[in-house]
Amino acid sequence: MTLDKHTIQGLATFTSKTLPSSEFEKLMINAGYFEVGSAPAQGGRIKVWWSHDDYPRVESIYSPDKNTVLTAYHV
């Protein structure tokens, strides 16, 4: 749960360690990101990749139920 330790270009700095997925996805879409794929991750979590026309790709890690975003970072 390190969302607040990473900066995503085009978004304000996160102030909490996690976010509800609906809130995170709204921020990403409003900043021009779009989801490009997903895959299982360690511990039953879910990895989601986001792309943007101007910024580097972002990888986000969701809780197993996909209700909470635990972290996100540029890859």
Phi and psi in degrees as GROMACS dihedral restraints (atoms count N, CA, C in turn):
[ dihedral_restraints ]
;  ai    aj    ak    al  type     phi  dphi    fc
    3     4     5     6     1  -129.0    20    10
    4     5     6     7     1    29.1    20    10
    6     7     8     9     1   -55.0    20    10
    7     8     9    10     1   -37.6    20    10
    9    10    11    12     1   -73.4    20    10
   10    11    12    13     1    -6.1    20    10
   12    13    14    15     1   -94.4    20    10
   13    14    15    16     1    -2.8    20    10
   15    16    17    18     1  -121.6    20    10
   16    17    18    19     1   151.1    20    10
   18    19    20    21     1  -114.4    20    10
   19    20    21    22     1   131.5    20    10
   21    22    23    24     1  -109.3    20    10
   22    23    24    25     1   123.2    20    10
   24    25    26    27     1   -58.3    20    10
   25    26    27    28     1   134.3    20    10
   27    28    29    30     1    92.0    20    10
   28    29    30    31     1    -7.5    20    10
   30    31    32    33     1  -119.6    20    10
   31    32    33    34     1   153.0    20    10
   33    34    35    36     1   -67.7    20    10
   34    35    36    37     1   156.6    20    10
   36    37    38    39     1   -61.2    20    10
   37    38    39    40     1   134.6    20    10
   39    40    41    42     1   -72.0    20    10
   40    41    42    43     1   140.3    20    10
   42    43    44    45     1  -110.8    20    10
   43    44    45    46     1    -4.6    20    10
   45    46    47    48     1  -121.2    20    10
   46    47    48    49     1   158.7    20    10
   48    49    50    51     1   -74.7    20    10
   49    50    51    52     1   -23.5    20    10
   51    52    53    54     1  -143.4    20    10
   52    53    54    55     1   166.4    20    10
   54    55    56    57     1  -141.3    20    10
   55    56    57    58     1   148.9    20    10
   57    58    59    60     1   -58.8    20    10
   58    59    60    61     1   141.2    20    10
   60    61    62    63     1   -60.3    20    10
   61    62    63    64     1   -36.2    20    10
   63    64    65    66     1   -62.4    20    10
   64    65    66    67     1   -38.7    20    10
   66    67    68    69     1   -69.4    20    10
   67    68    69    70     1   -45.3    20    10
   69    70    71    72     1   -60.6    20    10
   70    71    72    73     1   -47.3    20    10
   72    73    74    75     1   -63.9    20    10
   73    74    75    76     1   -36.7    20    10
   75    76    77    78     1   -63.7    20    10
   76    77    78    79     1   -43.2    20    10
   78    79    80    81     1   -61.5    20    10
   79    80    81    82     1   -44.6    20    10
   81    82    83    84     1   -63.9    20    10
   82    83    84    85     1   -48.0    20    10
   84    85    86    87     1   -64.1    20    10
   85    86    87    88     1   -42.6    20    10
   87    88    89    90     1   -64.0    20    10
   88    89    90    91     1   -26.2    20    10
   90    91    92    93     1   -87.8    20    10
   91    92    93    94     1     0.3    20    10
   93    94    95    96     1    96.9    20    10
   94    95    96    97     1     7.3    20    10
   96    97    98    99     1   -83.3    20    10
   97    98    99   100     1   154.3    20    10
   99   100   101   102     1  -139.5    20    10
  100   101   102   103     1   143.7    20    10
  102   103   104   105     1   -71.6    20    10
  103   104   105   106     1   132.9    20    10
  105   106   107   108     1  -119.2    20    10
  106   107   108   109     1    -6.3    20    10
  108   109   110   111     1   170.7    20    10
  109   110   111   112     1   168.2    20    10
  111   112   113   114     1  -152.5    20    10
  112   113   114   115     1   162.5    20    10
  114   115   116   117     1  -160.7    20    10
  115   116   117   118     1   159.1    20    10
  117   118   119   120     1   -63.4    20    10
  118   119   120   121     1   148.8    20    10
  120   121   122   123     1  -127.5    20    10
  121   122   123   124     1   174.5    20    10
  123   124   125   126     1   -56.1    20    10
  124   125   126   127     1   142.2    20    10
  126   127   128   129     1    71.2    20    10
  127   128   129   130     1    23.0    20    10
  129   130   131   132     1    79.6    20    10
  130   131   132   133     1     2.3    20    10
  132   133   134   135     1   -73.5    20    10
  133   134   135   136     1   173.7    20    10
  135   136   137   138     1  -124.4    20    10
  136   137   138   139     1   131.2    20    10
  138   139   140   141     1   -98.4    20    10
  139   140   141   142     1   132.5    20    10
  141   142   143   144     1  -128.3    20    10
  142   143   144   145     1   133.0    20    10
  144   145   146   147     1  -104.1    20    10
  145   146   147   148     1   140.6    20    10
  147   148   149   150     1  -123.0    20    10
  148   149   150   151     1   142.2    20    10
  150   151   152   153     1  -120.5    20    10
  151   152   153   154     1   160.9    20    10
  153   154   155   156     1  -148.0    20    10
  154   155   156   157     1   149.1    20    10
  156   157   158   159     1   -67.6    20    10
  157   158   159   160     1   -26.4    20    10
  159   160   161   162     1  -117.6    20    10
  160   161   162   163     1   -23.7    20    10
  162   163   164   165     1  -106.8    20    10
  163   164   165   166     1   159.4    20    10
  165   166   167   168     1   -63.6    20    10
  166   167   168   169     1   158.4    20    10
  168   169   170   171     1   -60.9    20    10
  169   170   171   172     1   149.8    20    10
  171   172   173   174     1  -118.3    20    10
  172   173   174   175     1   137.8    20    10
  174   175   176   177     1  -110.6    20    10
  175   176   177   178     1   128.7    20    10
  177   178   179   180     1  -119.9    20    10
  178   179   180   181     1   147.0    20    10
  180   181   182   183     1  -115.5    20    10
  181   182   183   184     1   123.3    20    10
  183   184   185   186     1  -103.9    20    10
  184   185   186   187     1   158.1    20    10
  186   187   188   189     1   -64.5    20    10
  187   188   189   190     1   161.7    20    10
  189   190   191   192     1   -55.5    20    10
  190   191   192   193     1   -30.9    20    10
  192   193   194   195     1   -87.8    20    10
  193   194   195   196     1    -0.5    20    10
  195   196   197   198     1    61.9    20    10
  196   197   198   199     1    23.2    20    10
  198   199   200   201     1   -92.3    20    10
  199   200   201   202     1   -17.7    20    10
  201   202   203   204     1  -133.4    20    10
  202   203   204   205     1   136.1    20    10
  204   205   206   207     1   -93.5    20    10
  205   206   207   208     1   123.0    20    10
  207   208   209   210     1   -90.1    20    10
  208   209   210   211     1   -36.0    20    10
  210   211   212   213     1  -161.9    20    10
  211   212   213   214     1   162.8    20    10
  213   214   215   216     1  -156.8    20    10
  214   215   216   217     1   144.1    20    10
  216   217   218   219     1  -160.2    20    10
  217   218   219   220     1   159.0    20    10
  219   220   221   222     1   -76.0    20    10
  220   221   222   223     1   141.4    20    10
